[in-house]
Every structure is written in structure tokens, then in C-alpha cells.
Amino acid sequence: MKEETEMDWEQELHGGEIYFPNSEEIVKEQTKCMERLYDFNATRPSEGEKRTAMLKEMLAEIGENCYIEPPFHANWGGHHVHFGKGVYANFGLTCVDDTHIYVGDYTMFGPNVVLASANHPLLPELREKAYQYNLPVRIGKNCWFGAGVIVVPGVTIGDNVVIGAGSIVTKDLPSNTLAVGNPCRVLREIGEHDRKYYYKDREIDWEKIEKL
């Protein structure tokens, strides 16, 4: 009977349908995850190895050489967050991880980025009863999110995407693009120009980089 109950609430979280998130079983499981997140955020800057070990326990998946700078905020303590390798998150990353959030290798997040998978119905009668639904967020490899970027539920972002600070991403973004604004729109493709210049008219010193 216990296995059937667990399957029921897991299906509610990840099925994309409207459900009640404050059931006894869901709150019980969610609280366990939040307790671990509290401990992670209480670690000291010198406790890097401890942080790494804790993240491996907390997150659904995490590759090598990932780093999350506390404070880290997550509805399920990262339990439904999937990180590839080499992912970096600056201070204040928020993952509203009521369902799955996928992040590809070498993606970087500036301070105070929000990745939200949970949403609420527009109908006020349903919101009064605290109903919600969840849609996964998918982010590709080698992306860079500027400070304060917000990604809403159900969005898919391709590989090598750069998103300007403060942007609100409400629709899917294709690979190899620079996107900015509210709502976030593709500004241009990333290409040969960016192989020569790293900022405005400042050229990349490839010889120096190859020596590193």
C-alpha cells in the first residue's frame, strides 16, 4: 500500500495535471528534502568537500566539478534537479523544483537566477484551494544566464545560449543564440564575431588562452 501511495503523489508532481501540493504525504517528503537544504546553506566557505558530498545526496543527478554557492533555494531541496558536469551557480540560485529541472554540462548561472517548474491556475477558485501544476524546465549545455534571469515552467533552452541579465524567459530558445529582455527574445546568433571579440571591440588573445 505504501508503494502505491508514493507512486500516486509522484505522478501528481510529474504528470503535468492540477493537484493539491499540501497533502500529508507530499509535505512529509518535501520537509525531509528541505531539512538537508537547510544544512547545506549552513555550511562554512571552507567546507568545500562537505558541500560537494551533500549536493550528491540532495540532487537527483549531479556531474563532476559542479559548484553551487550558498544560499541555494529549492522547493524540494534540489531533489528534482539534474545537473551535468561543470555546472556553476553563483549566490541565490532558486530552483522551484516541484518537478524536474534539467541543466546541461558547463552551464553557468549568475546571482539570483530563478528556474521555476511550478505554476498555478488562472482561475481564482482553484488558487484559493492552493492547487498547482508542474512543467519541467530543460536547459542545454554551455549556457550562460546573467544575474536575475527568470525561467518560467515548461521552457526548453538549447545549447550555447547566453541570456542577458534580468531577462524573463517565457518561451523556448534555440541553440547558439544571444537572448535578452522581458519577455526574452533572441537578439542574434552567436558566431564568428564572437570568436574574435569577447566584449565590444576587445579582441580575444587566443595565444594566451591556449597557454593556460
Disulfide bonds with the S-S distance in Angstrom:
none
